[in-house]
Amino acid sequence: MDFIRNENGDIVILQVKLSRATLKEAGEFKIFLQNDIKSGKKKVIVDLSPCEFIDSTFLGALVISHKKISEYGGGIKLVTAQSAVISMFELTRINKVFETFLSVDEALKSFT
């Protein structure tokens, strides 16, 4: 399975277990996020730390989900560890849309 879902209290942690997050996985990923949003979850962490590459379609799924959860007063925080992904977030200014962290623990603490 490419995505693993866990909960820590009222926070959903969605781990993306891919080295390359692309169009092929974006649809399934979006469904995972949308299901949590529809069920009333307002705090989501997406752990992208294993990802060495994320394409625009996958980023689009993140942005669409961010807009939806924001309508309900929630938020999505990202965990990134790969330097190529961090650089890409800076170039595309995604880091201005999402709070990004180097670890899940840091992201969890930011919700409190």
Secondary structure, 3 states (H helix, E strand, C coil): CCEEEEEECCEEEEEECCCEECHHHHHHHHHHHHHHHHCCCCEEEEECCCCCEECHHHHHHHHHHHHHHHHCCCEEEEECCCHHHHHHHHHHCHHHCCEEECCHHHHHHHCC
